């Protein structure tokens, strides 16, 4: 019997109804490519493979690689042994003879929850823009990402800068083995391609300023913004100097960033 590793955040999904919800949310078509993160025993991989032409599945745990490759031998599934946080996706796509800028791929996965923030940052900042991202994440994290009213948080602002998030369904802890200590959620992220793909200097400056401002402000979360960003620029953006970071929406931060780069 396979023994899961707590250090890898391994909780394998076993609920068929939840698997179907993930596949439906991914909006697959027969000509597409899916990059799956964390296939585990391959139960979700099988479902995905039925709905699209090519699956590239990334697994870190070497103990699972042999059985996965045997299971999906002579199919449309390619099993890659790698830590997704260290993955050189350009080299991967090149080795698999995928046109990296025209691959029209989607990202799907039941990921280890401790890598959620780092993985999303890597996808948005380093990878070619996927058409869609569908992930299983911790319920509380999904709720933080999708917040649309105060108090806002840095994770929500960072994700929403790049994508439109939507919670597809909540998933009880009993849908996994071993049973985790938390409930989960399926979240769908639809990338804002203009924010991800622009090479215009003004757009790049805007993104850089946006993240510098938000990170600076939330590092001093309890402080008024006039003490971390400065009253003058806040007034130019029409924002109260006594405001705190969690009171500002994505639109407020974008307005502020635009004032800083003089757009």
N, C-alpha and C positions, 0 to 999 in steps of 0.2 A: 504493500500500500504506500502511495506517495505521501511523504511527510512535508507539509508546507513549512516555509520559513517565515517566521514573524519579522525578521530583519528586512525581508523583501516585500512586506505588506501583502502577502498572498492570502486572498479570500476569494475562492473560485465561485463564480455565479452558477447556480444550478436550476433556477426557476425558468422554465421554457417560455412562460408568458412575458417575462422581463426581457428575455433574449429577443423575442418578436418585436417588442417595443423599441429596442435599440436599432434593430434592422430597419424598421419602418421609419424611424426618425432620421436615419442616414440617407433616405431618399435615393436608394441605389438604382443603377440601370445596368443593362447587360454589357455596355461598352466601357464601363468605368474601372478605375483603380482605387483600391482601398489600402491604406497603410494602417494596420491594426497594431495597437500597443498592448503588450501583455496578454498573449493568447491563453496562457495557462495550459489547460488540457485540450484546448481547441474546440470547445463546445460552441462558443460564439463564432469562431472561424468557420465552422461548417455551415452555419446559417448565412453568413456573409458570402461565402463561396457560391451558394446557390443563386445569389441575386446579382452578381457582377462578374466581370471577366477576369479580374486579376486581384489577388490579395497578397500583399507583402506584410508579413507578420513579424514583429520584433519582440524577441524574448531574451531576457537577461539570464534566467536560471538555466545553466548548462545541463542540469539533470533532466530538463523537459525537452531539450532539443532533439535528441534521438527519436523519442516517441512521436513528437510532432512531425518530424520529417518522414517517418515511416507511415504515419496516419495519412499524410497529404501527398504521398509519393504519386507522381503522374497525375497531378491535379493542377488547378489554376492557383494554387497556394505556394508561395515561396517563403520558407522559414529562415529568418536571419537571426543569428545570435549576436546580441549587442545590448549595451546599456543605452536606452533611448536618450538619456541626458547627455551622452557623449557621442551620439550618432552624427557622423558626417553625412548628411542627407544628399549632398551633391555627389559625393563619391558613390553612395549607394545607388542612386538613380542612374548614374553613369554606368556602373557595373551591370545593372539590370537592363541597360539599353532603353531607359525611359528618358524622353525629352523633358528635362527638368522644368522648363518654363511653360510647357504645353501639355503637362501630364493630366491636368484636370482630376487630381486625386482628392480623396476624402480621408479624414483621420477618424478612426473609431477605436474605442478601447475601454476595458475595465481595468483602470490603472491603479497602482499603489497610491493610496491617498496622500502619502507624505511627499510625493513629487509633484502634486497638482500645480502649484504656483510656478515652480521652476520649468515644468514642462510647457505650460502655456506661454511663458516668456520665450522659451526656445522656439516654439512653433511660430509665434507672431513676429519675433525679431530676426530669426535666422533661416527659417524654412521658406521655400516657395509658397505662395498663398494657396492654402487648400480651399476647395469649394465649400466645405462644411466640416465641422468638428463635432463629434458626438462622443461624450465620455460619461462614465460612471464615476461620480465623485461623492465625497461625504455630504450628507444633506445640509449641514450647517454652512459648508463652503459654497454649495450651489445657491443657497439663500443669500449669502454675502455677495456673491458675484452678480446676482440679478436685482439687487436693491435699486429702487427708482425714486426713493425719497429719503430725506435725512433720518438718521445719521448715515452718511456715506462712508465708505472705507476705501483704502488705497487699492485693494485687490479689485473691487468693483470698477473703480475709475480706470484702472490699467486695462482690464479686460474689455470694458465697454468702449475704450478709445479705439480698439482694434476690431471689435465684433459685437453683434447683437445677440445677447444671451437669452435663452428660454429654458425653463425647467419643463421637461417632457413628462416626467412621472417621478414620484417618490417610491423608494424600494426598501422594504423592511429588511432588517438584518438577517431574518430567517431564510432569505433567498440565497444565502451564501454558505459555503463550507470551507473552512471552519466559520462558525458564526462570529462576525465582528462585534465590537462593543458599540458601534454607531449605526444609525440608519443611513441610507444612501439616496442618491437622486441621479436620474439621467438628465444631463444638460446638453443642449444643442447650441453651438456657437456658429453664427453666420458671419463670416469675416466681412468687414467693410473694406473692399478691395482698394479703394482710393487711398485709405490711410496706410495700407500695407505695401502698395506697389509703387507709390509715387517716388520719382527720383528728382523732382523739382527741389531746388535749394530751399525755397521758402517753406515747403511742406516738411522737409527734413528738419529744418530749424524749429518749426512749430512743434513737431514730435519731441525733439530734444528738450525744448523749453518746457513743454507740458510735463514731462516726466521729472525734470529737475525741480520744477515748482512743487508738484504733488509730493515727491519724496521728501523735500525739505520741510514742507508744511506738516506732513504727517509724522515726521521725526520729532516734532515738537507739538504733538497732537493737542495738548491741553492749553497751548499758548494761543493768544489771539494772532491773527494773520499779520497784523501790523508789526508784530515783533519778530516774525520769521521771514516775511516777504517784503514788507515795507508799505507804509501808508500811501505813499504817492502813487505807485502803480496800481494799488487797489482802487483808489479813488478814480483813476483814469478808466478803469474797467467797470466802474459803477458798483463796486462791492464794498460793503461796510468794513472799515479797517478793524473793527472789533470782532468780526466774524471768526469762527474757528473752522479748521479744515473740513470737519465732517458735515458742516452746514452747506457747503458748496456742491452744486451739481456738476455733471460732466460739462454741460454747456457753460457754466460759470468758469470752470478751469480753462476751457478752450478760449473763451473770451480774454481771460487773463494772459494766457500764453501768447495770443495774437498781439496784444498790446505790448508785450515784452519784445516780440520780434518785429514790431511795427508793420504788421500786415494790414 
